[in-house]
Amino acid sequence: MVLYQFHTRKFDFVVIPPSELLARYDELRGKSHKIQSYVWVTNQGRCWETRGLQKDEVQEVCDGTYEDVIRDLTSYLNAWPFS
């Protein structure tokens, strides 16, 4: 996935095997023919799938205190296999 930073006009990439990404979406929302996703990169350099989070969870993502192994995509952020 390509993520565009509007304020810096730079790009981030989530480099994840499609089967792993689909397994995470299935875990979050069940099997579906449509996938709607919000992926954020925080100022701390963490990457999260945030669709459906409650207000307090969103605040935790912003504060850097949120934890959820299914939603955490940080290990795939700009993780090019050839770099």
C-alpha positions, 0 to 999 in steps of 0.5 A: 500500500502507498500512504501519502503524507499530505503535509510533507508531500512524501510517501510511506509504503506498507510492504506486506504479503497480501495473504497476511494483510487479508488474514488481518482484515478477516480477523478484524472484520470477518470475511467480506468482499469489500475492505475499507481501511484507514492506515495511519503513520504516527509521528512516532513512526508507528503504523496502524489500521485504525478503522473502527477504533473508539475515540479513546483508542484513537487517542492512545494511537496518537499518544503512542500507548495503543497496543493491538498486534492485529492492527499494528503494521509497523513491522511492514512500514517501508520494509522493502525486501531488497533494502 
